[in-house]
């Protein structure tokens, strides 16, 4: 396959996944904001959103004061923010348009229609009327896009690059979410009244789980109250949890092996080693060495993998 074609397929899927992940985080923050909470807690949640996406300085330069309306606008439809949902959906569509010949009609039409319909929804003030409904729509369109890809595309290199992009982006996002949310709890809320702690903990951890569609999964797997170490285990080490780091890296390694070439052996080795660390890891060891340090190292390794994949298969590093 031409490296330029592989590049467009890889980034098409990454941008679609990024749009979904942004919608998930915004939705959970919006739902949480409807609960009784102090101004300081609400602001911390907004700052956490910007921190997860590494957009804090960018936002501060343009908006200054952190408030819900500005952060939502910045993350949903600001054309100057390349990680906004608007820009992600546009980038996914442009990458798909560049390789229409490598896609089925259904995949192209789904991606194109998502972009056109999102613009129509923004013009019709759907975001102002019901933000949660718009976020659900974005998540649904991303689900639809993946389903159409798997259901209509030939099982060849084109689909493999699409899957690599999807799961590399998902692994990166899950790690960022965990790092920021766990750090927020560790640094803040242990000091209030015990009853308040327990009440806050339940809503906090359930919000994290809901942001990765993991609330029902957690109940099914652990069958007890939500515990931070179990949340970490579910989202890092459980291979049967679709958005866990282990599940994502398993997919990345499997698809990388199917497109391997003469120069990709080192990238495949690094991906395999990261996958093995997750496959044989233990949550008590991870927590003993420090979750923040572990997740920071994981993000560095995922970033390094992205660079390796770009070098070995694609046009250039984005």
Buried (B, 14 or more C-beta within 10 A) or exposed (E): BEEEBBBBBBBBBBBBBBBBBBBBBBBBBBBBBEEEBEEEBBBBBBBBBBBBBEBBEBBEEEBEEBEBEBBBBBBBBBEEBBBBBBBBBBBBBBBBBBBBEBBBEBBBEBBBBBBEEBBEBBEEEBBEEEBBEBBBBBBEBBEBBBEBBEEBBEEEBBBBBBBBBBBBBBBBBBBBBBBBBBBBBEEBBEEEEEEEBEBBBEBBBBBBBBBBEBBEBBEEBBEEEBEBEBBBBBBBBBBEBBBBBBBBBBBBBBBBEBBEEEEBEEBBEBBBEBBEBBBEBEBEEBBEEEBBEBBEBBBEBBEBBBEBBBBBBBBEEE
